[in-house]
Amino acid sequence: MVEKEKHNEQTFRLGIDTGGTFTDLVMMNESSGQISLVKMSSTPADPAVAFMQVVRRSLTEQLAQPGNCIHMVHGTTVATNTIIEGKGARTAFLVTRGFRDVLEIGRQIRPRLYDLFCDKPKPLVPRRLCFEIPERLDSGGNVLLPLDEMAVRNVAQLVEQQDVESIVICLLHAYANSDHEKRVAKILSQLLPEIPITLSSDLCSEMREYYRASTAAVNALLVPVVGRYVGRLENQLAEASVPNVLHLMTSSGGIISSSVARQNPVHLVESGPAAGVISASYLGGLAGFSNVISFDMGGTTAKLGLVENGSPRVARHFEVGSEASVADQAAGYPVRTPVVDLVEIGAGGGSIAWIDDGGALRVGPRSAGAMPGPACYGNGQPAPTISDANLLLGRINPDNFIGGEMQLDPELARKAIRTVADPLGMSPVDTALGIIEIADTNMTEAARMVSVQRGFDPREFTLLAFGGAGPLHAAAIARELQIPRVMIPPHPGVASALGLLVGDIKHDFVQAYLTPTDNITIETIDIILKQFRKEGAALLQTEHVTPSDMEFIAQIDMRFQGQSHELTINIPNPSDVDQERLILQLHSHFCEEHQRVHGFADHREPSELVNVRLTAIGKIRRPSLPTFSDTGPDSSAAITAHRDVCFPNETGPLKCTIYNREALTAGNHIQGPAIVEEYDSTTLIPPDFTAIVDPTGNMILSASITSDPDLTGK
């Protein structure tokens, strides 16, 4: 239920999530924990427009004083879209002499190994803007060739002639010794003071030249773009008398201040999707589910992540610009920053159905976006989408979309679906069912990638579905993967915006330290971690985090000697163990993780340490959602209508009972087929599913699962 309370002088927090189709806002009253929400169409040409529209509308509807906003967090797709669309800033790339083509050469692998016609992504920086600098370090950071400072000044002249907006410096082995990079940056900042400079050693102090170069290049391309966007938000918020409390969600699920985001926008690449997984972790924990598969289906994409033992899984590498971002290799641009481990595919309400050259029906990844949107929006878009299919099948109420604020046209949906139905020789209804089945299959495969492919059994998890379209498709995915229950939280359409308000402030630090496990010393690790803690505490203090709310998590990356990639494990406090026990524990924990991830581990094989990591966390206050007393199973008071709805494997439409979610109470039971409507989403309960409302207002769907027990998808 949407709460509308006069906040008066009470303080509040705002979470604003900008997606490809809608911009969502959640306002939380600081004292009562009550929330209100706003959902409006995004403005892709300038996302700041929709951002300010939802802020102003929320303040007006809740009679809230702008000056009483004490915390604001934004999830944005600006960084991702900038890279995908190739609209990054004109950037100069400075490298050690002989490494001019590092971005072009990459890793010499293809996203699809046997596809001879597969094109690699275009280099982030064209070759004409790549410049070499005479200098050389060895892998230990020792100087082999001193830095040629005159050459740096000459390069500065060439850069100035190219009208570049950003500079990235990535010198060989800078992870071991950053002196040369820092000196180059100092010279350039004196000669070109208006151009922002990115150092690879600041962002990614790790081995592997191409990964470090790609990460730094992505950041440099984003700095001017994100800087301008964040600047517009800050200026417009100031004009609206809102205090400067703006933070942004990072790819790792933490939040950073707007000033930090300006300098390191590469951390924002998976900003919006990460918020969804954080929300799933929080909401699942409140409901008593510590193992959750997060399923966020919006208007443009579907995102799936995994929460294990109450914590989202975090990866150390992902690729921006690939269709299934974390899972694909060489399909996008590598970024070596912490990121919530998720799979994102082009399957949202606006995903377009089309016929390929072989005459087969396909769905996505191209989307109708916010404008013009699906055909049923009436904005002139002629192609059929998933939303059009759901509308034609009776699953969406055309008169109650976003609480009735948008009117949908079923005839336009039918007309659009006929554009693919007629060539296929199928009826519009059968075609719509086919569109839904293809989309469900694609999302099921993504769920397999984030669970089975990672070594987890989806039958041991709860599917937590949200986003405007997620509750419409969740039951089908759960049935296919034999997931025992589906959880639909209150206000599922704005759950990602809520996730913005439950994320902690986070700063990540990493230092390469390659050494055999037997040679690890407590003193060396302790020195690195103490320096990280000092830097992390200083950053958290600038963001007004008290020492009592600070937390530090130490980790290391390890691998068997001879391996090319490593695994991350938690480490004990060096002061709590002796030298021998530390080495034994590290090797044992690594072998256990290797066994879980890869299915094997030989404890007799020597291992080695690769990186030392520390995450500095500033804990924030989380909202406490209200609970309700059990009123019994009778849900008849929430019935609003009945409607014919089409399901697969049925001879005709089934009469579904329609429920108003705001009228449901704790303990209510609903037997499918049924549909539950609310302001921001619609939930489909198939004939073989039952829903129960729990004490916090979640709908828990379950069914007798009889699908194929083969979870591998083979």
Helices and strands as residue ranges (DSSP letters): E 12-18, E 22-29, E 35-41, H 47-61, G 66-68, E 69-75, H 78-84, E 91-96, H 102-105, G 127-129, E 130-133, E 136-137, E 143-145, H 149-161, E 166-170, H 179-191, E 197-199, H 200-203, H 209-239, E 246-249, E 255-257, H 258-263, G 265-268, H 271-286, E 292-297, E 302-308, E 311-312, E 314-315, E 318-320, E 333-335, E 339-340, E 342-345, E 351-355, E 361-367, G 375-377, H 386-392, H 410-424, H 428-450, G 452-454, G 458-460, E 462-466, H 470-481, E 486-488, G 492-494, H 495-500, E 505-516, G 517-519, H 522-542, G 547-549, E 550-560, E 567-570, G 574-576, H 579-598, E 607-618, G 636-638, E 639-645, E 654-660, G 661-663, E 669-671, E 674-677, E 682-685, E 689-693, E 699-703
